[in-house]
């Protein structure tokens, strides 16, 4: 039986815990005495407790994040009651800052703040040792500090065959961020530190040799160091095979010609760039200490859409101090015109430790007290308006980001010169009709779009129906769609298919 259980609750099965794998890889001689256990937040807490206790561990280490702290607190409460002798060690972003007074911290024996790759092994060595004085001397909360990356063992051999086949593989060539955006935990992680490029690429080759196809880079600024980003992109391009997919987070205003040249070579839809724009309002950018060149940013996004096959996922945030709905709408319209395939509209979150709290008094920032700590209202966006924006964000993800209604959206844009106003009008109509933002089946959404265009916008029935069917038929394997009110537009269902990711739908292939 393992003496150390490394555990976490993932948001979904498809996610794999990068943090657990780093901890396991760096246990050294203790690695043979440990095991990893990954659960999902929708699992019954009692079943998680039963599975952990079946290992009869002496130490249980849990990774705590914004998405699992509530569920993990319940699990730890039962573990503590059932087996008070087990040493519980916590780590992760949610307990690394403002930990005092957190219910989950009260249930732990020890909390490691910061990057615990090496510190966790050190703590386990003491807890499993014979030196009782050393055990007693361990503080409840201890800072790990920033480990020297040359000493951190890479975790990629811990991805299993099942992981490679069914889960997202997270990888990183660097840690840290040079920017100081006040809403982001990465702003506290300075400076940027890089793993050795040769060792990293060797590890990537190992994953490729084992059949890995999907690589999600978690580097905050992948294109910050041009020689490294060029080398990594060239590495994958030289080894490209059908089915591969790469995801990178990019600095949106940094895309020099050398990088543009290699980006052009990748197949359509095979690479995704996540570009964090967050706001186009210059005064708001100053409020949150965000630096970006909007002219270069706009030029780079036009380049990506017009000259490459890159799938662009751009981020905007609602609720930043100093920005109202009208200002956000102007930025949204500006971004829509740049043509990214996806625009992630996020509600501002008050993450523990971030300096965004300095604006609380002046801008009357009010956040939910429970994870994910989203903005409820502020001075410029009252609660009722924030609720409208939440619905806007949710429906936008279902309609636009999904890639299911690209042609229909073009009809919608014709209803108002402002895409923001046009989509907000649809969102208001949809909520009035359905009274919900979740559990909306795709045919119901399609019918609602059709009804809105024909009944409220005056779009001819034949045009709306043919456009809807154009979108519907782009994805093979869909069941037939019959639009109420359109006599001739119906398609028989075909054999179901697993093809058709969000990225593929945006380029019209299944």
Buried (B, 14 or more C-beta within 10 A) or exposed (E): EBBBBBBBBBEEEEBBBBBBBBBBBBBEEBBEBBBBBBBBBEBEBEEBBEBBBEBEBBBBBBBBBBBBBBBBBBBBBBBBEEBEEBBBBBBBBBBBBBBEEBEBBBBBBBBBBBBBBBBBBBBBBBBBEEEEEEBEEBEEBBBBEBBEBEEBBBBBBBBEEEBBEEBBBBBBBBBBBBBBBBBBBBBBBEEBBBBEBEEBBEBBEBBBEBEBBBBBBBBBBBBBBEEBBBBBBEBBBEEEEEEBBBBBBBBBBBBEEEBBEBBEEBEBBBBBBBBBBBBBBEEBBEBBBBEBEBEEBBBBBEBBBEEBBBBBBBBBBBBBBBBBBEBBBBBBBBBBEBEBBBBBBBBBBBBBBBBBBEBBEEBEBBBEEEBBBBBBBBBBBEEEBBBBBBBBBBBBBBBBBBBBBBBBBEBBBEBBEBBBEBBBBBBBBBBEEBEEBEEBEBBEBBBBBBBBBBEEBEBEBEEBBBBBBBBBEBBEEBEEBEBEEBEEBEEEEEEEEEEBBBBBBBBBBB
